[in-house]
Amino acid sequence: MKGVLAVVVALVVLAVVVSGKSSVIELDESNFESRTFKGTWLVEFYAPWCGHCKKLIPTYEEVATNLEGDVNVAKVDGSKHKGLAKQFGVKGFPTIILIQNSRMLNYNGDRNAEDIATFALKPLTKTNSQPVPPPVKLPPPRPPVEEEEIDLSKSQVVLLESDNAANLLNNGSEWLVEFYAPWCGFCKRLTSTWEKLAISLKDKNSSIKVAKIDGVAPANRGLSRAFNIEHFPQIFFIRPDGMREYTAPERTVEALEDYVTKYYKSSPVLSVPTISFINQYLGYFDLLLEPWNEWINENIVYVTVGIIGGGLLIGAMIGKLTMEIIRANRDQQEDEEEEEEQVEGDKANTAAAAKPKAVAKTKDGSEAKKTK
């Protein structure tokens, strides 16, 4: 039944894609307030590079199609329209918010069409929602970041990669790890702080090691996948009792040092990801697909239907091949059994022919003559 439902859903979304008409409304800072002021709006804040957002595309299209006429389903590129993202407290992508009568409620359920649609039809009250915050005016863009000169020959920061991260992070030591991207402005600003923090902890004879991982390097994309990296920089404190994510906005040496020595216990404990051989090299697979990502996203339904169809075809071929092998083995076994029976029969006939025949005698003891 679930398989049939999945095919129906895929066909519905396929029809939307083929027709070129999407039920999802694109909003930005120029029309967001005027459009969402009236009616009920389900708004997804997404980023084009976000893997979870890409996976949500067909589901969100299905929700928009099913709710058309009842709920306005929209999306906002939060990586581009940062004022809206900040206004609604968006900290990660995708973030889904229900807006109704100047009140809002964040969605925290599973990312399936049925649950999202049920959430969108929920009436908002003063007890289950909060007022929509006022618009936020962002300061003008900062000038390009100039990296502070750092003597990397004296660096105490450990560079982790896929080939050594598994052994080092799982050896029972304490690690403060930053996932960064070379093009990330926030990461560039953190470089000097990260180096100073490593030196400060070493000078205090701390056992905590400071490390960083290039989260977009092809060799490390498997690590980013294992740690579920969604933005840069992303900082984790790994201890023998588990892993905690540092999410505070202050990224100074003092704030980070206080966190790893005193305040880390207030953060939820997460499981340290298992960095398997497969995870280490999944990044190369992502790299091979990267030139096709845009095409895949634009034709996600075709790709999904193709994968399902290809899987069914391969499954049928494997099933047929398996049945042919079973049939061949059965025929061979029957031939061998017939051959064994033939051999046994030949042996029995040979033994019977070699055995002396009994001669019948008359009453007087003389041999009886055979008559035709």
N, C-alpha and C positions, 0 to 999 in steps of 0.2 A: 504493500500500500504506500509506503514511504517513497519507494522508487517511482511509482506512478505519479505521486504528488510532485516529486522533484522534476519530472519530465514536463508536467503541466505548467509548473512555475517557469521553467526554462523557456517553454514555448510562448508564454505570455510576455516575458521580458524580450524574447526574440522579436516578437511582433512590434514592440515599442521601438527597438533598435532599427528594424527594417524600415519602419515608417518614418524614422528620423525625428519623431516627436517624443520628448521626455516630459513626464508629469512633474518632475522635480524643478522647482523654481530657483534660479540663481539670484542670490541677494548680495549686495555690497553696501558700503557705507553711504552711498548716495540715495539708496531707496529702502534701506532696512527699516528705519523707524516709521516711515510713512506707510509701508506695506504691512508691517506686523502690528500696527496700532489697532486694527480691527480684525475680528475673527480669531480662529484657532490656528496656530502655526507650529509645525514640527520642524526644527532647524538643526541641521548637522553642520558642525564646524569641522572642516577637513583640511588636509594638506596634500597636494599632488604627489609628494614623495612618500606618503605614509602607506605602508603595506596593509595595515588593518582597514584603512579607508578604501583602498582598492578592492579588497575582498567584500566590502560592504555594498559596493555599487549595485550589483543585481538585486540584492535584498532591499535596498532603499528604493530602487525603482519599483519593485513589486509593491512596497508599502504605499508609495505615491499613487500608483495605479488603483490600488484597492480603496484608498481613502479619498480619491478625487471627488470633489463636491461636498465632502464633510470636513476635511482638514487640509489646510495648505501645507504641503511638504516642500521644504526648501533646503538649500545648502549655502554655506559661506566658506570661501577659501580663507581660513584663519591665518595661514602663513603670509597672506598678502594683505588682508584687512585686519591688521593687528589691533586697531582701536576697538573694533567690535569684539575681537577675541578677549581683549583685556577687560572690556565692559562686562562681559558675561563670565569672567573668571576661568577662561579656558586654559587648562594646564597640560592637556595632551589631546591627541587626535586618534580617532574621531570622538567628538563630544556632541551628544544629542540633547537638545533642550526643547521643552514644550512651553509655548508662550500663549497666554490667553487673558484678555482683559487686563493688560499691563502687569500680569503676574507670570512667574516662570517656575519650572521644575526640571531638574536634571534627570536624565534617564540613566539608570544604573543596572539594568537587566541584561539578559542575554541578547546577542545581536542576531535575532531571527525575526522574520517578517511578522509572525503572529504576535509575539510579545511586544514588539515595537508598535504595531498597530493598536493593540489593546491599550498601551500606555498613552498613545496619541488621542484616544477617545475619552480619556479620563478627565472629568471636570476639575478645574483648579479652584481651590478655596483658600481662605486665609490660614487655615490650619495645615494644609498640605503643600503650600507653596510660599514663595517670597516675591516681593515687588521686583519688577524689572529695574535694574540699576540705571542710573543716568548715563548718558554718553560720556566717553572718556576722550579727552584731547591729549594726544601724544606730543611730546616735545619734538622739535625738528630733528631730522636724522643726524646722527653723529658723523663727524668727519672720518675718513678711513683710518683704521686702527694701525698705529705704528708699533711694531713689536719691540719690546724692551730688550736691549742687548743682554744676553745671558751667556756665561761661559759654560758651554755644555760639557766641556772636558771635566768639570767638577760637579756635574749633575748627579744627584742622588736619586733621581726618578728612574724607576725600572721600566724599560720598554717591553711590554708583553705582546706576544703574537700567538697565533694559533698553535705553533709547534711547542711552545713552552708554557702557555697559560695553564693547561690542565695540571701539570706537575706542580707548578708554583702555587696556584690558588687553592689546591686541595691538600697542601702539606701540613695543615694545622696552624699556620702562621696568621698574623693579622695583616690585612691588606686594605689600603684605601686606593680604589681604582677609578680612574676617569676614562670614560669613552668619549673621544673627541673626533672632530673632522677638521682637516687642514684648512678648509675654506670658512669655518665657523668663526664669526667675529667674537662671540662670547668665549669660545675656546681660546682664541688668541689672547684675550684679556686675562684669561686664567693662567696662562703659561708661566708668567713670572711668579704668581702666587703659589702655584703648584711646586715650582722649584724651591722657593723659599720655605714652604711647608716641609718638604722632604729634608732640607738641611736642618731646620729647627728641631724636628723630631729626632734626627740622628744626634744632634748636639745634646739632647736631653736623654740620650741612651734609651729611647723608646724602641720597643720591638716592632712597632707598626711600620710597614714598608709602604711607600708611596709609588704608585705605578700609573701608567696610562696606556691606552690601546687605541690605535687608529681604527675607528669603527667603520670606515668606508673603504679601507684598503681591501682589495680582492681577497687576500689571504686571511683577513680577519672578519669577513662578513658572516661566516658561520658563528663566530663568537658573538657578534651583535645579535644574530638570530637567537642564540641560546639565552642571552640576557634580556631579550625582548626590548632592544633599544629602539626608542621612538623619536628621540630628539638628542641634540648635542648642546652642551656637554651633559652627560648623565654620570652621576657619581655613586659608587657603592662602597660600603664598608663591610669587608668580609672577615668573619671571625670563626673560631671553631664551633660556636653555637649557632651559626647561621649568617645570613646576609641582610644588611639594611641599606635602604636607599637614602642618600642625603638630598633633601628637597628644599631646604631653607634657602631663601633668596640671598643671604649674606655669604659671599664667597671670598672672605678674607682669611689670612693665615690664622688669626686669632679665633674666628668663628669655626673654622674647620678643625683646628686643634682642640678647641673646647668640645666639639661634637664627638671626636673619636676617643677622647679621654674621659668625658663626663656625661654627655647628653644623648649618646647613641641609644641607650636603653629605652628611650621614649618612642623610638621608631618601630614599626611592625617588623617582625622577624620573617625573612623570606628564605626559601630553600636555595642553596647555592646550585646553579645549573650544572648538570652533568655535561662536561665538554667531551663528547664522544668523537671518535674518528670521523663519523659522518658529519657532525656539526663543524668540525675543523675545515672540511673541504666543500661544504655547501656553498660557500661564498663564490667559488669558481663557477658553480652552476648558475648562480645569480648573475655573475658577470657575463656569461654566455647569453643570458636572456635580456640583458640590459638594453641592447639596441632595439629590441622588439617590445619593450615595456609599453611604450605609447600606443603601438598598434594593438597589443593585447588588451589594454584598458579600453580602447575605443571599440573593440570587437569582442568584449568579454563573454557575451552570450554565445557567439559563434564558437569561441574557444572552448567554453564549457560543454556545449553540445557535442563538439568534435571530440573532446576528451572522453565524454560518456559513451559516444558511439564507438570510438576507437577501443575503449575498454571492453565494451560488449562484444565487439568483433574479435578482439584478441582472446577474450574468455571463451567465445564459441569455437575459435580455432584450437585453443588448448584442449577444450572438452572433446572435440572431434578427434584430435591426435591421440588423446588419452584412450578413447574408446577403440581406436584402430590398434593401439599397442596391446590393449587388453584382449581384443579379438584375435590378434596374431599370436599372442602367447597361448590363448586357449586352443587355437587350431594346432599349434605346434605340440602342445601337451597331448591332444587327442591323437595326432599322428604317431607320437612316441608310444602311447598306450597300445595303439593298433599294431605297431611294429613289434612291441614286446609280446602281444598276444600271438602274433604270427610265428615269432621265434619259438614260443612255448609250444604251439601246436605242431610245428615242424619237429621239435625234439620228441614230443609224444609219439608222433607217427614213426619216427626213426626207431624209437625204443620198441614199439609194438612189432615192427617188421623184423627186428633182430631176435625176438623172443621165440624159442622152439614151439612148434604147434603140437598139441596133444592128439595122439592117434586113437581112434575109437576101436575097440575089440569086441569080437562076438562072444557068445556064451562059452564056447569051447576054448577060448583063449587065443584064437587066431585073429589076425588083423582083418578088419572089415574092408572090403573093396568099395571104392567110391563109384557111385553110379551117376550117370548124367540124368 
